[in-house]
Amino acid sequence: MKKLVYLLVLTLTILVGAQVSHAAQKVTVYGENAYIPYAFMNGNTKDGIYVKILQKAFAKMKDYDVTIELVPWKRALKLVETGRAFACFAPYYRPKQRPWIEPWSEPIIKEGFAAYCRKDVLSSPRPNWPADYKGLEIGTISGYAVPNKKELNFQEAADNEVNLKKLLAGRIDCFVNDDASVRYSMKQMNIPSGKILKGTQISNENGYLGFSKANNPSYKADFVEKFNAVITEMKNSGEIDKIVSDFLGE
């Protein structure tokens, strides 16, 4: 009987040990809490394009239990710089400005400025920025650095909603801002399809998951490799494009 009890205890110990050894590694990554429509707090819920993509991606990484935390962007960067955070999303690729990010993940999605105009303004195509937009009144967000905007007429406003209302009222001819941000605001404002059209894509920037050079747990290389593989597969299958399209209601 004692031998049987011993064997049962030993077996249970081995099983529990096996479960512990195969428990998913807990990881936390940080994003910005007010970067609409990419990452933001929607009431008490973490929301945004990157949040949706990363939630799907992390769910496919069975060896890891990843928590997403959203904080002010400067804080997220400082946490990564000082090694108090494992990674943050989604910095643009700036290795000289941010040498404390290493490595950079596979690019997740493209962001970038685009010009949106009233339908009548685009009666003739305007694919070339800035040449095709000279002489037009163009709205933008106060303080935003629009690429190659010399010799153009700009009016600044506080946010997307004000600019889109000015555009619909004919007070400006086009509005320039982040592409997805404009599309998201048009959805939120229920602007009818065809009233405002995209003139051209002005610039593009890829967003990445940036890993802290000063935070190097034993699983780092494995995590990076598996994350890159998942993101690549999601891009190739069209899953990421669908997440973006669904979020923007297109």
N, C-alpha and C positions, 0 to 999 in steps of 0.2 A: 504493500500500500504506500509506504514512504517513497519507494522508488517511482511509483506511478505519479504521485503528487509532484515529485521533483521533476519528472519529465514534462508534466503539464505546465508547471511554473516556467521551466526552461523554454518550452515551445511558445508560451505566451510572451515571455521576455523577448524572444527572437522576433516574433510577429510585431510587437510594439516597436521594437528597435528598427525594424524594416520600414514601418510606416513613418517613423520620425525621420529616418534617413532620406526618404523619398518625399518629404513634405515640401511644398512649393516654397521657394525662396522669396521672402517679402522684400519688395523694392518700392521706393517712392520716387516719382518724377514730378517736376514742377512746371507749371505754365502760368500765363498771365491771366489775371482775373477780370480784365476789362478790355479785351481785344476782340470786339464784335466784328465779324461773326465767327471768328476762329477759336477763341477760348474766352469764356466769360461766365459769371455767375448769373443764372436765370432764377431769381429768388434764392432758394437754398440748393438749387441743382446746378451741378457743373455741366456746362453746355458749350456748343461750338463745333466747328468743322474738325479741328484737330482733336478735340476731346472725343468725338464720335469715332474718328479713324483710329486713334490710339486705343480706345476701349476695345474695339474689334481686334486690333493687332495683338494686344496683350492677352486677350482671351484665347488666342491661338498658341500662346507660349505657355504650355502646360507646366513647365518647371518653375514658373514664376507667378507670384501673386502681387500684381503691381497696383499701387494706389496713385491716383492723380490728385495733386494739390494745386489749387489756383491762388496765386498771391500777386501783389504788384510786381511789374516786370523787373524793375531795378533790384528788388529783393531776390527774385528768382535768379537773376544773373549773379548777384553777390554770393548767394548760397553755393552756386556751382563754382565760382571763382575761388572761394575759400575752402572748398572741399566738403562743406557741410551738406551738400546735396549731390546725389549720384548723377542726375541729368536734368535738363530742362528743354522745353519745346516752345516755340520753334524758331530759334535764332537763324538769321541769314548767315551764309558762309563768309566769315570775316576772320580768318586764321591769324592775320597780323594784328588786328585790333583785339582779338580775344584768344591769345595763345594758351590760356588756361582751359580752353575747351579742346579735349582730345580723347577719343576721336570724334569725328562728325559722322552721323548715321547716313544711310542711304537717303537721298532727298525724298521728302514725303509728298508735298504738293507744290505747285507754283503759285506765288502771289504776284501782284504787280499792279501798276497804275493803268487805267483804261479811260478813254474818253467816251462819254455817253451824251447823245444829242437828241433833240426833237426830230421826229421823222422828216419834217420839211427841210431841216438843215442838211440831212443826209440824202436829199433827192439825187445828188451826185455823190459817189463814194468819196470818202476822205481817209484813205489808208495811211497817209504819210504824216507823221508827227515830227516837228511842229508845222511844216510847210503848208499843209492843207487847212490849218486852223487860224491862219493869220487873218485879222479883220473881224473875227468872231468875239463875242463876249463869253468868257469861259469862267465858270464858277469852280471854286475849290474850298477846301477846309482851311480855316485860319491856322497859319504856322506850318502847313505841310509843304515839303520841298518837292515840287513837281519837276520831273526831269525835262531839261531843254525848253524852258518856258520863256526865254528871252524873245522880245519883239511880239509877244502875245498879250492880249488884254484880259487881265484876271480880276475877278471880284471874289473876295473872301467872305465866307459865312461860317457860322458856328458848327454846323453839322450837316449830315446827308439830307435830313428832312427839309431843312431850309433851302438848300441848294436845289433839290428836286422840285419843290414847290415853285421856286423862281424859274426853273426850267419849263415847267408846265404852263406858267403864266406868261412866258415869252420874255422875261426880264434878263435871261441869259440864253445863249445858244447851245452851250454844251456844259457838262459837269465832269470834272476829272477827279478821280479818287481811286482807292483800291477796288479792283474789279468785283470781287466777291462781296465787299462791303456795300457797294452800290446796288448790286443785284438783291442782296438781303433786305436793304432798306426799301427797294421797290416792292418786294414781296410784302413787307410789313405795312406799307402804305396802300396796298391793293391797287397799284398803278396798272391800268389795263395794258395788255400785251400790244405792242405796236406803237404806243404813244411815245416811248423813249427807246432809242436803239443804240447799240454799241457802234461807235465810229471806228475805233482802232485800239489795239493793245499797245501801250506806250513803253512799258518796261516789264520785266519779269524777275522775280527772285524766288529761289527755292527755300522752303522751310525745312529744318532738320531737327532731329533729336541730338542735342549737344551734350556730350559726357564730360564730367569734371576730370581734368588731368590730375587733380590732387586727391581724388576719391577712387581708390583701386582695390575693391574687394576681389576675392578669388574668382568670383563668377563673372567678372566684368567682360572678359573676352567672349565668353559663351553667350552672355546676354546680347552683346552687340551683334555677334554673328547671327543669332536666331532672330533678332529684331529686323536686321537688314533683309534676311531671307523672307520673312513674313511680309514686309512692306513691298519688296520686289514682286512677290507673288500677287499681292493685292492690287498693285498697279497693273501688272500684266493681265490679270483676269477682268479688269474694269471695275473691281469692287470699290476702289477709292473714288473713281469718277462718279459712281452711283451714290456713294455717301454724300459727296459734295452736291450733286444734283438734287438729291432728296432733301437735303438740309435747306437748300435755297428754293425749294418748291418748284423746280423746273421739270 
